[in-house]
């Protein structure tokens, strides 16, 4: 294995462990020394890949977001409505679980950090663009501006629905409400809401 392949493998290992730490222990536990210990490397070796905690967090968020965009792309068929429904359902399922918590720190950090404000904006703009593409396929009569507004509304609905996942089981739980959220998202995408 050449050095670059080995380095990429180590970087992926670090990101995987960092993800576990962030999801299980939150930002308080997201400490480079802790992550280095769990990876089994010295802190200096970890900092070769990610000099600071913010560097590691940004890399982790970028990997997660790329995975979400790949998921959207992988669901593409000739049926625009089915693609939209599958995409929204997949994102609600993903963001409505502990995996969705991976994005929580960026919102808080964006309040005080220009770096994370830019990252948040970059991630959402790319997401709006992907959702706008789905919406334009679903409603070819929509203008790009209308599709963007609808994409923002649908994204806000999915984001808000993910917060409902922490509600106890019952008639207003995320699981129970998922069909309502999905129907509302489809209505928004088609310009009916």
ChimeraX commands (.cxc) that place a marker at each C-alpha (Angstrom):
marker #1 position 0.00,0.00,0.00 radius 0.5
marker #1 position 1.52,3.32,-0.96 radius 0.5
marker #1 position 1.85,6.17,1.51 radius 0.5
marker #1 position -1.05,8.23,0.11 radius 0.5
marker #1 position -3.46,5.27,0.22 radius 0.5
marker #1 position -2.36,4.51,3.76 radius 0.5
marker #1 position -2.81,8.17,4.70 radius 0.5
marker #1 position -6.32,8.23,3.23 radius 0.5
marker #1 position -7.15,5.07,5.14 radius 0.5
marker #1 position -5.92,6.64,8.39 radius 0.5
marker #1 position -7.86,9.84,7.69 radius 0.5
marker #1 position -11.05,7.82,7.11 radius 0.5
marker #1 position -10.43,5.95,10.36 radius 0.5
marker #1 position -10.01,9.23,12.25 radius 0.5
marker #1 position -13.20,10.64,10.74 radius 0.5
marker #1 position -15.12,7.47,11.61 radius 0.5
marker #1 position -14.04,7.58,15.23 radius 0.5
marker #1 position -14.56,11.34,15.43 radius 0.5
marker #1 position -18.10,10.80,14.14 radius 0.5
marker #1 position -18.79,8.23,16.85 radius 0.5
marker #1 position -17.42,10.56,19.54 radius 0.5
marker #1 position -19.49,13.51,18.32 radius 0.5
marker #1 position -22.71,11.48,18.14 radius 0.5
marker #1 position -22.22,9.77,21.51 radius 0.5
marker #1 position -20.58,12.49,23.57 radius 0.5
marker #1 position -21.46,15.74,21.81 radius 0.5
marker #1 position -19.18,18.72,21.44 radius 0.5
marker #1 position -18.01,18.44,25.06 radius 0.5
marker #1 position -16.48,15.05,24.28 radius 0.5
marker #1 position -15.23,16.07,20.84 radius 0.5
marker #1 position -11.65,16.61,22.00 radius 0.5
marker #1 position -8.62,15.91,19.82 radius 0.5
marker #1 position -6.75,14.10,22.60 radius 0.5
marker #1 position -9.73,11.80,23.24 radius 0.5
marker #1 position -10.09,11.06,19.54 radius 0.5
marker #1 position -6.35,10.43,19.18 radius 0.5
marker #1 position -6.49,7.97,22.09 radius 0.5
marker #1 position -9.40,6.12,20.52 radius 0.5
marker #1 position -7.68,5.99,17.15 radius 0.5
marker #1 position -4.54,4.74,18.90 radius 0.5
marker #1 position -2.23,7.52,17.76 radius 0.5
marker #1 position -0.41,10.33,19.48 radius 0.5
marker #1 position -2.04,13.73,19.46 radius 0.5
marker #1 position 0.69,15.11,17.17 radius 0.5
marker #1 position 0.00,12.37,14.63 radius 0.5
marker #1 position -3.71,13.19,14.66 radius 0.5
marker #1 position -2.87,16.88,14.19 radius 0.5
marker #1 position -0.88,15.96,11.09 radius 0.5
marker #1 position -4.28,15.21,9.51 radius 0.5
marker #1 position -6.41,17.75,11.38 radius 0.5
marker #1 position -4.51,20.55,13.09 radius 0.5
marker #1 position -7.45,21.74,15.18 radius 0.5
marker #1 position -10.78,20.50,16.47 radius 0.5
marker #1 position -12.50,22.89,14.06 radius 0.5
marker #1 position -10.55,21.39,11.13 radius 0.5
marker #1 position -11.68,17.91,12.15 radius 0.5
marker #1 position -15.28,19.00,12.67 radius 0.5
marker #1 position -15.39,20.75,9.30 radius 0.5
marker #1 position -13.96,17.70,7.53 radius 0.5
marker #1 position -16.50,15.48,9.27 radius 0.5
marker #1 position -19.40,17.74,8.28 radius 0.5
marker #1 position -18.21,17.84,4.69 radius 0.5
marker #1 position -18.05,14.03,4.53 radius 0.5
marker #1 position -21.55,13.73,6.00 radius 0.5
marker #1 position -22.95,16.29,3.60 radius 0.5
marker #1 position -21.29,14.64,0.60 radius 0.5
marker #1 position -22.95,11.40,1.70 radius 0.5
marker #1 position -26.35,13.13,1.78 radius 0.5
marker #1 position -25.83,14.56,-1.72 radius 0.5
marker #1 position -24.70,11.15,-2.99 radius 0.5
marker #1 position -27.88,9.65,-1.53 radius 0.5
marker #1 position -29.98,12.20,-3.42 radius 0.5
marker #1 position -28.13,11.44,-6.66 radius 0.5
marker #1 position -28.40,7.68,-6.19 radius 0.5
marker #1 position -32.20,7.83,-5.97 radius 0.5
marker #1 position -32.59,9.38,-9.43 radius 0.5
marker #1 position -34.81,7.58,-11.92 radius 0.5
marker #1 position -37.11,8.74,-14.70 radius 0.5
marker #1 position -40.01,9.28,-12.26 radius 0.5
marker #1 position -39.62,12.76,-10.77 radius 0.5
marker #1 position -42.36,12.42,-8.16 radius 0.5
marker #1 position -41.09,9.06,-6.96 radius 0.5
marker #1 position -37.54,10.47,-6.80 radius 0.5
marker #1 position -38.72,13.42,-4.74 radius 0.5
marker #1 position -40.72,11.23,-2.35 radius 0.5
marker #1 position -37.84,8.76,-1.92 radius 0.5
marker #1 position -35.38,11.60,-1.34 radius 0.5
marker #1 position -37.51,13.32,1.30 radius 0.5
marker #1 position -38.28,10.01,2.99 radius 0.5
marker #1 position -34.59,9.02,3.01 radius 0.5
marker #1 position -33.53,12.38,4.45 radius 0.5
marker #1 position -36.28,12.32,7.08 radius 0.5
marker #1 position -35.25,8.80,8.06 radius 0.5
marker #1 position -31.58,9.80,8.25 radius 0.5
marker #1 position -32.00,13.17,9.93 radius 0.5
marker #1 position -34.67,11.86,12.29 radius 0.5
marker #1 position -32.20,9.47,13.91 radius 0.5
marker #1 position -29.05,9.98,15.94 radius 0.5
marker #1 position -27.17,10.32,12.62 radius 0.5
marker #1 position -28.95,13.61,12.04 radius 0.5
marker #1 position -27.33,14.99,15.18 radius 0.5
marker #1 position -24.09,15.27,13.26 radius 0.5
marker #1 position -25.30,18.61,11.89 radius 0.5
marker #1 position -26.41,20.09,15.21 radius 0.5
marker #1 position -23.07,21.68,16.17 radius 0.5
marker #1 position -22.79,23.65,12.94 radius 0.5
marker #1 position -25.93,25.64,13.67 radius 0.5
marker #1 position -24.69,26.64,17.10 radius 0.5
marker #1 position -21.13,27.34,15.92 radius 0.5
marker #1 position -22.43,29.44,13.01 radius 0.5
marker #1 position -23.81,31.91,15.53 radius 0.5
marker #1 position -20.31,32.94,16.62 radius 0.5
marker #1 position -17.86,31.62,14.03 radius 0.5
marker #1 position -17.44,33.08,10.56 radius 0.5
marker #1 position -15.82,29.82,9.45 radius 0.5
marker #1 position -18.87,27.77,10.38 radius 0.5
marker #1 position -21.27,30.43,9.05 radius 0.5
marker #1 position -19.58,30.07,5.66 radius 0.5
marker #1 position -19.65,26.28,5.90 radius 0.5
marker #1 position -23.33,26.29,6.91 radius 0.5
marker #1 position -24.13,28.57,3.97 radius 0.5
marker #1 position -22.10,26.43,1.56 radius 0.5
marker #1 position -23.81,23.23,2.71 radius 0.5
marker #1 position -27.31,24.67,2.56 radius 0.5
marker #1 position -26.74,26.34,-0.81 radius 0.5
marker #1 position -25.57,23.04,-2.31 radius 0.5
marker #1 position -28.52,21.28,-0.73 radius 0.5
marker #1 position -31.00,23.89,-2.02 radius 0.5
marker #1 position -29.49,23.48,-5.46 radius 0.5
marker #1 position -29.95,19.69,-5.37 radius 0.5
marker #1 position -33.51,20.02,-4.06 radius 0.5
marker #1 position -34.28,22.74,-6.64 radius 0.5
marker #1 position -33.21,20.33,-9.36 radius 0.5
marker #1 position -35.62,17.72,-8.04 radius 0.5
marker #1 position -38.40,20.31,-7.81 radius 0.5
marker #1 position -37.81,21.55,-11.36 radius 0.5
marker #1 position -38.12,17.97,-12.59 radius 0.5
marker #1 position -41.31,17.59,-10.56 radius 0.5
marker #1 position -42.77,20.91,-11.77 radius 0.5
marker #1 position -41.14,22.00,-15.05 radius 0.5
marker #1 position -43.34,25.13,-15.10 radius 0.5
marker #1 position -41.61,26.51,-12.00 radius 0.5
marker #1 position -38.95,29.15,-12.46 radius 0.5
marker #1 position -35.54,28.56,-10.89 radius 0.5
marker #1 position -36.41,31.22,-8.31 radius 0.5
marker #1 position -39.67,29.51,-7.42 radius 0.5
marker #1 position -37.89,26.14,-7.20 radius 0.5
marker #1 position -35.30,27.62,-4.84 radius 0.5
marker #1 position -37.98,29.05,-2.54 radius 0.5
marker #1 position -39.77,25.72,-2.54 radius 0.5
marker #1 position -36.47,23.93,-1.84 radius 0.5
marker #1 position -35.91,26.19,1.18 radius 0.5
marker #1 position -39.43,25.46,2.45 radius 0.5
marker #1 position -39.06,21.71,1.96 radius 0.5
marker #1 position -35.65,21.75,3.66 radius 0.5
marker #1 position -37.09,23.68,6.59 radius 0.5
marker #1 position -39.86,21.10,6.88 radius 0.5
marker #1 position -37.36,18.21,6.84 radius 0.5
marker #1 position -35.12,20.01,9.36 radius 0.5
marker #1 position -38.08,20.69,11.63 radius 0.5
marker #1 position -39.39,17.15,11.28 radius 0.5
marker #1 position -36.04,15.80,12.41 radius 0.5
marker #1 position -36.44,17.63,15.72 radius 0.5
marker #1 position -39.70,15.74,16.24 radius 0.5
marker #1 position -37.80,12.45,16.34 radius 0.5
marker #1 position -37.09,13.08,20.02 radius 0.5
marker #1 position -40.79,13.08,20.88 radius 0.5
marker #1 position -42.08,9.94,22.56 radius 0.5
marker #1 position -44.00,7.38,20.57 radius 0.5
marker #1 position -47.60,8.29,19.95 radius 0.5
marker #1 position -49.82,10.09,17.46 radius 0.5
marker #1 position -47.47,13.11,17.15 radius 0.5
marker #1 position -44.16,11.23,17.04 radius 0.5
marker #1 position -41.91,11.54,13.98 radius 0.5
marker #1 position -42.79,8.01,12.92 radius 0.5
marker #1 position -46.51,8.68,13.16 radius 0.5
marker #1 position -46.26,12.06,11.44 radius 0.5
marker #1 position -43.87,11.04,8.64 radius 0.5
marker #1 position -46.68,10.59,6.08 radius 0.5
marker #1 position -48.05,14.05,6.96 radius 0.5
marker #1 position -44.58,15.60,6.62 radius 0.5
marker #1 position -44.00,13.79,3.34 radius 0.5
marker #1 position -47.34,14.91,1.88 radius 0.5
marker #1 position -46.68,18.49,2.98 radius 0.5
marker #1 position -43.20,18.42,1.40 radius 0.5
marker #1 position -44.63,17.15,-1.87 radius 0.5
marker #1 position -47.33,19.83,-1.82 radius 0.5
marker #1 position -44.69,22.51,-1.19 radius 0.5
marker #1 position -42.50,21.21,-4.02 radius 0.5
marker #1 position -45.43,21.32,-6.41 radius 0.5
marker #1 position -46.18,24.92,-5.39 radius 0.5
marker #1 position -49.42,24.18,-3.55 radius 0.5
marker #1 position -48.30,25.34,-0.11 radius 0.5
marker link #1:1,2 radius 0.2
marker link #1:2,3 radius 0.2
marker link #1:3,4 radius 0.2
marker link #1:4,5 radius 0.2
marker link #1:5,6 radius 0.2
marker link #1:6,7 radius 0.2
marker link #1:7,8 radius 0.2
marker link #1:8,9 radius 0.2
marker link #1:9,10 radius 0.2
marker link #1:10,11 radius 0.2
marker link #1:11,12 radius 0.2
marker link #1:12,13 radius 0.2
marker link #1:13,14 radius 0.2
marker link #1:14,15 radius 0.2
marker link #1:15,16 radius 0.2
marker link #1:16,17 radius 0.2
marker link #1:17,18 radius 0.2
marker link #1:18,19 radius 0.2
marker link #1:19,20 radius 0.2
marker link #1:20,21 radius 0.2
marker link #1:21,22 radius 0.2
marker link #1:22,23 radius 0.2
marker link #1:23,24 radius 0.2
marker link #1:24,25 radius 0.2
marker link #1:25,26 radius 0.2
marker link #1:26,27 radius 0.2
marker link #1:27,28 radius 0.2
marker link #1:28,29 radius 0.2
marker link #1:29,30 radius 0.2
marker link #1:30,31 radius 0.2
marker link #1:31,32 radius 0.2
marker link #1:32,33 radius 0.2
marker link #1:33,34 radius 0.2
marker link #1:34,35 radius 0.2
marker link #1:35,36 radius 0.2
marker link #1:36,37 radius 0.2
marker link #1:37,38 radius 0.2
marker link #1:38,39 radius 0.2
marker link #1:39,40 radius 0.2
marker link #1:40,41 radius 0.2
marker link #1:41,42 radius 0.2
marker link #1:42,43 radius 0.2
marker link #1:43,44 radius 0.2
marker link #1:44,45 radius 0.2
marker link #1:45,46 radius 0.2
marker link #1:46,47 radius 0.2
marker link #1:47,48 radius 0.2
marker link #1:48,49 radius 0.2
marker link #1:49,50 radius 0.2
marker link #1:50,51 radius 0.2
marker link #1:51,52 radius 0.2
marker link #1:52,53 radius 0.2
marker link #1:53,54 radius 0.2
marker link #1:54,55 radius 0.2
marker link #1:55,56 radius 0.2
marker link #1:56,57 radius 0.2
marker link #1:57,58 radius 0.2
marker link #1:58,59 radius 0.2
marker link #1:59,60 radius 0.2
marker link #1:60,61 radius 0.2
marker link #1:61,62 radius 0.2
marker link #1:62,63 radius 0.2
marker link #1:63,64 radius 0.2
marker link #1:64,65 radius 0.2
marker link #1:65,66 radius 0.2
marker link #1:66,67 radius 0.2
marker link #1:67,68 radius 0.2
marker link #1:68,69 radius 0.2
marker link #1:69,70 radius 0.2
marker link #1:70,71 radius 0.2
marker link #1:71,72 radius 0.2
marker link #1:72,73 radius 0.2
marker link #1:73,74 radius 0.2
marker link #1:74,75 radius 0.2
marker link #1:75,76 radius 0.2
marker link #1:76,77 radius 0.2
marker link #1:77,78 radius 0.2
marker link #1:78,79 radius 0.2
marker link #1:79,80 radius 0.2
marker link #1:80,81 radius 0.2
marker link #1:81,82 radius 0.2
marker link #1:82,83 radius 0.2
marker link #1:83,84 radius 0.2
marker link #1:84,85 radius 0.2
marker link #1:85,86 radius 0.2
marker link #1:86,87 radius 0.2
marker link #1:87,88 radius 0.2
marker link #1:88,89 radius 0.2
marker link #1:89,90 radius 0.2
marker link #1:90,91 radius 0.2
marker link #1:91,92 radius 0.2
marker link #1:92,93 radius 0.2
marker link #1:93,94 radius 0.2
marker link #1:94,95 radius 0.2
marker link #1:95,96 radius 0.2
marker link #1:96,97 radius 0.2
marker link #1:97,98 radius 0.2
marker link #1:98,99 radius 0.2
marker link #1:99,100 radius 0.2
marker link #1:100,101 radius 0.2
marker link #1:101,102 radius 0.2
marker link #1:102,103 radius 0.2
marker link #1:103,104 radius 0.2
marker link #1:104,105 radius 0.2
marker link #1:105,106 radius 0.2
marker link #1:106,107 radius 0.2
marker link #1:107,108 radius 0.2
marker link #1:108,109 radius 0.2
marker link #1:109,110 radius 0.2
marker link #1:110,111 radius 0.2
marker link #1:111,112 radius 0.2
marker link #1:112,113 radius 0.2
marker link #1:113,114 radius 0.2
marker link #1:114,115 radius 0.2
marker link #1:115,116 radius 0.2
marker link #1:116,117 radius 0.2
marker link #1:117,118 radius 0.2
marker link #1:118,119 radius 0.2
marker link #1:119,120 radius 0.2
marker link #1:120,121 radius 0.2
marker link #1:121,122 radius 0.2
marker link #1:122,123 radius 0.2
marker link #1:123,124 radius 0.2
marker link #1:124,125 radius 0.2
marker link #1:125,126 radius 0.2
marker link #1:126,127 radius 0.2
marker link #1:127,128 radius 0.2
marker link #1:128,129 radius 0.2
marker link #1:129,130 radius 0.2
marker link #1:130,131 radius 0.2
marker link #1:131,132 radius 0.2
marker link #1:132,133 radius 0.2
marker link #1:133,134 radius 0.2
marker link #1:134,135 radius 0.2
marker link #1:135,136 radius 0.2
marker link #1:136,137 radius 0.2
marker link #1:137,138 radius 0.2
marker link #1:138,139 radius 0.2
marker link #1:139,140 radius 0.2
marker link #1:140,141 radius 0.2
marker link #1:141,142 radius 0.2
marker link #1:142,143 radius 0.2
marker link #1:143,144 radius 0.2
marker link #1:144,145 radius 0.2
marker link #1:145,146 radius 0.2
marker link #1:146,147 radius 0.2
marker link #1:147,148 radius 0.2
marker link #1:148,149 radius 0.2
marker link #1:149,150 radius 0.2
marker link #1:150,151 radius 0.2
marker link #1:151,152 radius 0.2
marker link #1:152,153 radius 0.2
marker link #1:153,154 radius 0.2
marker link #1:154,155 radius 0.2
marker link #1:155,156 radius 0.2
marker link #1:156,157 radius 0.2
marker link #1:157,158 radius 0.2
marker link #1:158,159 radius 0.2
marker link #1:159,160 radius 0.2
marker link #1:160,161 radius 0.2
marker link #1:161,162 radius 0.2
marker link #1:162,163 radius 0.2
marker link #1:163,164 radius 0.2
marker link #1:164,165 radius 0.2
marker link #1:165,166 radius 0.2
marker link #1:166,167 radius 0.2
marker link #1:167,168 radius 0.2
marker link #1:168,169 radius 0.2
marker link #1:169,170 radius 0.2
marker link #1:170,171 radius 0.2
marker link #1:171,172 radius 0.2
marker link #1:172,173 radius 0.2
marker link #1:173,174 radius 0.2
marker link #1:174,175 radius 0.2
marker link #1:175,176 radius 0.2
marker link #1:176,177 radius 0.2
marker link #1:177,178 radius 0.2
marker link #1:178,179 radius 0.2
marker link #1:179,180 radius 0.2
marker link #1:180,181 radius 0.2
marker link #1:181,182 radius 0.2
marker link #1:182,183 radius 0.2
marker link #1:183,184 radius 0.2
marker link #1:184,185 radius 0.2
marker link #1:185,186 radius 0.2
marker link #1:186,187 radius 0.2
marker link #1:187,188 radius 0.2
marker link #1:188,189 radius 0.2
marker link #1:189,190 radius 0.2
marker link #1:190,191 radius 0.2
marker link #1:191,192 radius 0.2
marker link #1:192,193 radius 0.2
view
